[in-house]
Structures are given as C-alpha cells and as structure tokens.
Amino acid sequence: MCATVPLAASPFVQGVVNSVDTITLSAGEAVLLTSGTSPVGVSFRETTCTGYLSQTQRFSPPLSNACTRPSVLLPRSPAKEAQYGTSCFDLIERLPQCTYPTIMPSTITPACRSMLTDALSYGGCMRSYEQGAVKHMNTWRAYQSSANELWGNSHDTLVLLDGYGRIVTTLSY
C-alpha cells in the first residue's frame, strides 16, 4: 500500500482553519505518522506549547511535556506584582509545565485567576509566540485520517520517498 505524508500546520492555531504546507525535515527532526485522525483536526509541528493540548485531548503516543515554563510566559516584575499580588507569582513559580492550576490558594486575587486562566492554556501559550517565548520542536505529528491501518504490526517494510520519488530511508520490522 502507498500513502502520502499529509500536509501540516506550523504552527497549529486553535479555533481556526489552519494553513498547511508540506512537511520538510531538517537534520534531527522526526515525523510520527499515524493512520488515524488528529485529535485537533490537522497534522502539526510540535511547539513548546503543544503539551497543553494534552489537558483536553488524548494523543498516542503522548505529546512532549516540554512547555515553556509558566514563569517565562508570565515573568515576575514589580509592576505585575502590584497588579496581581506576590502570592500570584509565588504560585506561578511552583507550577509544573503544561498544566493549568485547577485548585488555587485563597490568597490569589481575582485578577491573578483571570490572568492564569488566559495565559496557561494552549491558546494563551501560543499568544506568546510573537514575543519569542514559544519555540518549534523537532517532532511533527502527521495523521492519515484512515479508518484502516496502513501498515502491519509486524513483518512490514516502510519506504520513505522524497518529493522526486527517491528513497530517503527504509524501515523493516
């Protein structure tokens, strides 16, 4: 059977029809090619925000949990401490990557809650993209959207061809 690697979004933008293009790999990059459908509706390149998508969708294999640290997305400053409270930034410094805090201390101000709700999500993280806090990762997630498996679970050979039909690599298992 022959299958084409699908087009992908780079970066994936939630809530819109994404622009897609050919996946082009540089040295050290990889494509995880899946027979099924994308949990987000499109193939995409992972970024340092994609781990947030695991809060609402299931990915197999799991997404990288290498999100930009909350303290980088929401840096502490005297002006921000005055606006949101010091306990807000104490909480931010303790938060694990790729998660939104579901239980917040009573010392957190309503302004802090609002800021955390807006910033610590996939969309909030991606809004930091223009400021350089978000980076592309070396993994692409490509989904064939096929109802059937495209290759066997054992004793099969995959041949990757470039755009000119030349063999890039083969994998036998």
C-alpha positions, -999 to 999 in steps of 0.1 A, spaced: 0 0 0 12 35 -7 4 65 15 14 102 12 26 121 43 -1 147 48 3 185 48 7 200 83 3 233 102 34 250 116 24 263 140 -10 248 148 -35 275 158 -65 265 178 -100 276 168 -93 285 131 -88 267 98 -51 262 98 -28 270 68 -10 238 59 21 230 39 45 202 30 64 187 59 101 193 53 125 177 77 159 191 88 186 170 104 174 157 137 137 162 130 112 133 130 76 126 118 53 105 139 29 91 112 -4 78 125 -31 60 105 -60 76 124 -73 111 127 -57 141 145 -72 149 179 -70 186 169 -82 181 133 -49 187 115 -14 174 113 11 198 130 46 205 142 50 204 179 60 236 198 68 243 234 30 249 239 16 216 225 18 199 259 -12 220 269 -33 202 243 -30 170 265 -53 187 291 -82 183 267 -73 157 241 -57 123 241 -26 117 219 -9 84 212 20 85 216 17 112 243 28 148 234 60 161 248 57 178 282 83 204 273 62 235 275 76 269 281 78 273 319 49 294 334 74 318 350 88 325 314 53 331 300 43 352 330 76 369 342 76 385 376 81 422 378 74 448 405 46 463 384 30 429 378 33 420 415 15 453 423 -13 444 398 -17 407 406 -1 402 440 31 385 452 12 352 460 3 350 423 39 349 412 48 326 441 22 302 427 34 306 391 70 297 401 57 264 416 35 254 387 46 224 366 49 228 328 19 223 305 -7 225 332 -33 249 344 -38 251 381 -73 236 390 -70 244 427 -58 279 436 -49 291 471 -74 316 487 -46 342 487 -48 345 449 -66 377 437 -94 376 411 -70 395 387 -44 367 391 -71 340 385 -81 358 353 -45 361 341 -38 325 348 -69 313 330 -60 334 300 -23 326 298 -18 290 310 -35 271 281 -26 262 246 -40 294 232 -25 316 259 9 300 254 7 305 217 -1 342 221 35 344 235 47 331 201 54 366 187 75 375 218 98 346 212 88 325 243 75 297 221 99 275 201 93 249 174 103 214 184 119 187 162 87 165 160 59 166 135 26 148 141 12 136 108 -23 119 106 -35 99 76 -72 101 87 -77 65 76 -103 42 90 -79 13 84 -43 7 95 -19 15 66 8 -9 77 10 -42 96 20 -45 133 48 -69 123 68 -80 92 64 -49 71 87 -25 53 82 12 52 99 31 24 101 69 27 105 87 -7 112 124 -12 92 147 -35 112 134 -65 105 97 -58 140 90 -45 144 67 -15 152 86 17 152 57 41 136 23 46 125 6 78 118 -31 81 103 -47 112 
